[in-house]
Amino acid sequence: MSPVFTITYFVWFLSETLLNRLLHSKSTDKQNADKNSLLLIWITVVAVIFVAIYIAFNYHFPIYQNPVFHYLGLGIIYLGIILRIASVLSLGKFFTVDVTIREDHKLKKDGLYRFLRHPSYFASLISFVGFGITINSWPGLFLLIAAVLTVFIYRIKIEEKILIEQFGSEYQDYKKTTSGIIPFIY
């Protein structure tokens, strides 16, 4: 593996680790809403990455023959990282890695949130698609997308229950006009 791949994977892992370390809820926030979904996401992500890599190295179902596409996958990972950071910055002080409602919490409906209710998950999903492309394995790519999407949808259901409790009909109306995680699909 060339250094550019190692650096990209490291930057991706570092960005997620920093978000996880720095953006937890505070004691003044509503607690115990997460239902261990953050832990489930991390366990799933780590497990599915290892399984996808194992599949890619042991079973030959390539996505492409031209190695240039490896670099396309890297670009997609960086696109996901950039969109994820942009959505975190857009939500500002209301973004946490665990499900919570902050004091004076406001419903965000502009910027990236005008198009998607959960642009941060969409951005992460884009990075996983990029990773699946870099390992050049159809089964690995499908496994990554299916597993990550499943835990994200589980997490979204938890989040949206809390958001409906907090914002009521305002959030219900917002749900009617925006996609959840995949534009025009879900």
Phi, psi and omega in degrees: 000133182283159181302330181296325177289314179301316180296316180298311180298321178295315179299317179297311180297317180297317180298319179290321179295318178296317176302315182296323181282324190263340190241048173274161177293163179254168181295339179277352179274162174297129186255168173064027178266343189290330182054038179060020181292329177296316177298317179298319178298311182297316179298314180298314182299311181298314181297314184290328176297313180296318180294318179298319178295317178302313179299315182300322182278338186250346180226132188259095173228072188291148175281327185208163176257330184278120183295348176301330181294336173304317181287330173299317177300319177298317178299322179293321176301313180296323176301315178298317179299313181296315179295323179294314179297319179298320180289325176295313180296323180296319179284336174063226186294347180273354179276129170222155178279340174254152184289122180199164171245126181276159174300136182061030182299134178243144177282124182269122181228013179240181182063221178298332181287352175287332184260325182223142176285336184226065182295335179294319177291321176302315180297317177298317179299321176301316179298321179292324175298315177301318178297316178301323177291321181294330179275352173055054181217116176302309180299321178297316179298312180296320178297314179302309182298313183297313183292313182293316179298321179298312181289328176293318179295320175302313181295319180299320178298320177295312181299315185291330175298315179294319180293324176293319176300321183282315189250353175056231186295334178299317179288321178302316178295320178299319178300326182289337186252356181226152173283161180280296186228331180240116184308132176067000183242304181215000000 
